[in-house]
Amino acid sequence: MNFKKELTENILSFWMKDAIDYKNGGIYTQLDREGNVYGRDKSVWFQGRALWVFSKAYNVIEKNPEYLKIAENLYSFLPKCTDADGRMYFTVTEDGKGLQKRRYYYSETFAAIGCAEYYKATGDKGIMEDADKYFQVAYECFKGIRYNPPKINPQNSSMKSLAPVMIMLSTAQVMRSMNSDKKDFYDSICTECVEEIVCGGYLTDKGLMENVNSDGTFSDTPTGRIVNPGHSMEAAWFVMSEGIIKGDQRLIDFGKNIIDITYPLGWDQKNGGLIAFTDVLGCPPVQLEWDMKLWWPQCETMIAMRYAYMLFGDEKYLKIYEEVKEYCKKYFIDEKNGEWYGYLHYDNTPSTTLKGNIFKGPFHIPRLYILMSVLDETDDILQYLK
């Protein structure tokens, strides 16, 4: 597969056709199979995520002025997605009126990385300041400086989750790459997060757990037994990236261990594809979509396997990488209309033909294609990470 060609001609072009809203600003993500807009409420996650994608594509793939024009449009829409308290919404109307706010601060993390990459494309210090601003809000939520109501009453069940830590790690990694005078600050957060992933009790001989007790011990509950294989693969290459940047073999080995324990848990040997969830003790997973194949775990698996092959030279990782790539080409990629389907049943038939919704938009797939394009040309992971 020519990732660069596919990225520019079949992935980014799909979103560029009708999804960019030049009237109100921002991007629509509720697109049908052909790319027609079927819903006009906007996902705030994807305002920041798409800003990162088009800025990153401009920075490392090609200096396409259309990418920069789209990035400018997305960047200008972000203030409309921000409430008076500095927190961002989860969804807004097409013209930016707030619809839903969630306790999660991922809208802010994605706005931060979007602005950071856009700053690298433009050199505009005001954009860098906005990146810092969005990150600071997210970090204050992460540290509990800004109060967020807990998902579960901590007095009756005290657990901690992997997802916020891995997202904060990846966000701080992008922020550090701005090379601003706050580089040491972001580096310290990267260290804080990666050490929590490594030493926080998440990785057991059963899998990389999504949730553990607050003291890092295993929780034999439906919540504590769940592994999200896509998250595990994503966390693996985040940790390995930190090991590459810092020259820390311990982190690289840790990421490899995550990959080795996750693949047998998540890969469907009968039909192919990585499933959405699994219970490590074989109990019924509480997530009803547990055996579905979603687009983004396949992307993260490909990245993780290519990392492992490049870093360790073991042909088994290359074989798995090629197997996942062929699986996605056969079942996810829509050769006729562009982009990928998002949701497959266990037998790999599409559960819906939509190409985008509030949760699926231009991020995981173009991130995969951008990274693979860079590695195809340079074989140097640092060229992508810098």
N, C-alpha and C positions, 0 to 999 in steps of 0.2 A: 504493500500500500504506500502510495506517495502521500504522506501526511500533509505536507505543505500544500500540495495541489488540492487535496480534498478539503483542507481547512478553508482555503480561500474561495474555492468554487462551489462547495456543497454544504459547508457548515456556516461560516460567517455570512455568506451570501444569502442563505436562507433567512437569517434574522434581519439582514439589511433590506430585504425586499419590501416588507410591509410592517415590521414590528416597531421600527423607530418612529416615535411620535414627535414630529417637528413642530406641530401646532402647540401642544401643551408641554412638551419636554418629556424625556424619559423613554422607556421601552415597554411595549406590551409583551407579555409572555404567554398569554392564553391563545395559542395558535393551533389550528387543525392540521391535518396531514399535509395539505398543500401550502400551509403558511398563512391562511386567512385568519384574521382576528375574530375570535368567537366570544371574547369577554374583555371588557375595557378597564376593569379594576387592575391596579398595578401592584406587583410584588416589590416591596422596598429592598428585599434581599438582592433582587436582580438589577436594581439600579446601580448598586455598588459593584456587584459581580460583573455585569456587562461592561461597566466602566473599566474595570481591571482587564477584562478580556480584550477589548478593542485597543486599549492603551498598550497592553503587553504585545499584541499582534503588531502594532505600529513600531514598537521598540525593538522587537527581535525577529519579526518575520518579513515585513516590508513597509516602507514609508508611504503607505497608501493614505493620501489626504482625506479620503472618505472615512477611514478609521478614526482619524483625529477629529473630524467634524462630528462624528457620532459620539466620541468621548466628551467633547465640549457640551453637546446637548444633554448627555447623561449627568455630567458634573453640575450643570446649571439647574437640574431638576432636584438634586439632593436636598437643598434647603426647604423645598416644599414638603418633603417627607419627614421633617423634623418638628417635633412638638415644642411648645414653649419651655418645657423643662429640660430641653437638650436631648431627650431621648427620641429615637426614631420610631416611626410606625412600622407595622408588619405589612399592612396593605393600605393603599390610598386609592382615591378615585383617579380617573384618567387625568384630571387637572391638578391632582396633588392634595386633595382634602383627605384628612385622616379618617380611616375606617376602623382599623383594628390595631391595638398595641398588645404585644406579648411581653412576658417577663424576660424572655431571651434577649440578649444584646447582639445577636448576630447581624442585624441590620447595620449596626454601628461598625462591627468588625469588617464587613464587606465594603461599607462606604470608605473606611480607612484605607484598605488595600487598593481600592479603585483610585482614590485620590493620590496615593503614593505612586502608583504606576503612571498615572496621568502627569504628575509632577515631573517624573523622569522624562516624559515625552516633551514637555513644554519648558521646564526650567523655571516655572512661575512659582516664586516663594510663597505666594498667597495660597496656592493649592497645597503646598507642603504643610502650611499652617492648618489648613482644613483637615488634612490627613491626621495630623497630631491631635486635633480637637476631637475628631470622631473616635480615634483610638482611646483617648483619655476617658471619654464617657464609658466606652466598653470596658476598659481596665478597671475603672471605679466600680462598675457592676460586678465584674469578675472577683474583685477583692472584697466586696461587701461594703465598700465606702458609700456607694449608692444603694439604697435598700431595694431589694427585689423580693416580693413575697415568695416563699419557698414553694416548690411544687408539691412536696409532701411535708407534713408537720415534723420538724426535726426532733421534737420532744418525744415522739413515738416511734420514729424510724430514722436513724442517723446514717445516711449513705452519701457517697460522693460519686460523681460521674466522670467518665473519660472525655466525653464530647467537648465540654467547655474548655478543658485543658488543651486538647489537641488543636481546637480552633484558635485559641489564644496563642499557641506556639506558632502556627502557620501565619497568623496575622502579624505577630511581632517579627517573624523572619522577613516578611515583605517590608515592614516598616524600617527595619535595620538596613535594608538594602538601599534606602534613600540616601545614605551617607550624609545625614544631617548632623548637627551638633548634638543630637540626642541618640546617636548610634550606641553609645555605651548603655544608656537606659534601656533601649530595646534589646540589646544583647543580654542584659541581666534578666529580662523577662523570659527570653528564650531559654536561658539556663534554668530558671525557676520552673518553667513548664516541662522541659524535657526531663528534668530530674524527678518531677512528680510522676510523669508517665513511667519512667524506668523504676523508680523506687516506691511508688505509691500503692503497690499491691495489685495492680490491674492485670499484669501478665502472670498467669498460673500455668500449671502443666495441662490444664483443660482448654485454655484459650485466653485471649485478651478480653477481659470482662468489661462490659459497658458500665456496670455499677458495682461498687464494693462497699463494705462497711467503712465508716469514717476513719477507722484505724487501719484500713487497708486489708482487712481479712475478707475471705469469701463469704457471701451471704447465700445460704441455701433457700432461696425464695424465687418466685417467677422473675422478679426484677433482677435479682443478683445472679441468676444462672444464664442470662441472655448474653449472647455474642452477636454483634452486628459485623459480619465479615467484611463488608465494605469499609466501615469505619476502621477496622483493624488493619486492612491493607493501606488505607490512607495514613493512619498513624505511623505505620511502619516506614513509609518513605519520608514522612515529615521528620521522624527521628533520625533516619539515615542521612537526610539532608543536613541536619545539624551536625552529625558526625563528620560529614565531608567538609563542611565549612570550618569546623574547629579542629579537624585532624584527629578526631577521637574514635579510635577503632571500637571502643566499648559500645558506643552508640550505634555504629554501623552493625556490629554483631547483634545487638539487641533488636534492631529492626529486622534483621534476617531471621531471628528466632520467632518474631511475630508472624512473619510470612510463612515459615515452616509449620507452625502450629495452626494457622488459620486456613490455609488452602485445603487440607483434608476435611475441615469442619464445614467449609462453605461451598466447595465445588460439587455440583450435581454430576456424579459419575454416569448416571443414566442418560440425561438429556443435555448435559453441558450447562454452563453458566453458574454464576455465583448467586446463591439464594440470599434472601434479605435478612433473615434472622435464624438463629438456632439456639436450642437449650442444651447446655454442655452436659447435662446429666440425662438427656434423652426424654425429659418430660415434655408435655405439649407446650410449644411456645405460645405465649399469650397474644402475640401479634398475629392477626388473622391473615396477613399478607406474607407470612414467614417464608413460604416456599416460592414466592414470585421472584422473577428475575427483573431487577431494576437496572436502568441504564448506568447509573453512576458507580455502583460497585465493580462493574466490569472495567470501567475506566481506571479505577484505583488499582485494580489487580494487575492490569497491564503495566502501569507505571511501576508498581512495586516489583514485579518480576523483571522488568528491564533493569531497574536499579540493581537488583540482586545479581543478575547475570554480569553486568558491567563491573560490579565491585568484587565478585567472587569467582567469576569465570566458569561456574558450574552449568553445564549444558542443560540440566533439567529445568532451570529457570527460563532459558531461551525457548525450550520446547513448550512450556506452559504459556509463555508470552504469545507464541505463535498460535497456540491452540485457542486462547481467549480472543485473539485478533480475528481468527477465522470464524469463531462462534459469533462475534459481534457483526462481522460482515454478512453472515448468513441470516441472522435473525433480527438484529437491531437496525442496521443501516437501511434506509429507504433510498435505493439507487435512483428511483424515478423522480421523487419529489425533494430529495435532500434531507439532511439531518437524520436523527435516529428516532425510532419509537422509544417510549420511555418505560413501558410496563408490559412485561410478558407473563403469561401463566407458566406453571411448572413445565408444561410440555412445549414451551417456547412460542405459542400462538399469542398474538397481541391481545391484551385485555382491552385496549383502547387504541385508536389510531392517532390520538392527539400528539402533537410534537412539543407542546409546552403548556404549562399551567402555573399556578402560584409557586410551585416547588421545582419545576423543571424549566430551565431556560439556558441561556448561553453561559455555561461555566465549566462543569466537569468535562464535557466533551471537547470544547475548544482548548481547555487547559491541557488535556491529554494530547491533542493534535499539536499544540504549540510546543510542548515539551519534547514530543517525539520528533518533531521537525528539527529542533535544535540538536538533539542527540544524533539524528541521521546525518547532520552536516558536520558536527564538531566532535561527537563522542565525548563531550565534556559537560558534565552536569552543572559545573559552576557557571557556565555560560548562560544557563537558564536561571540560576539562583541569584545571580548578582543584580 
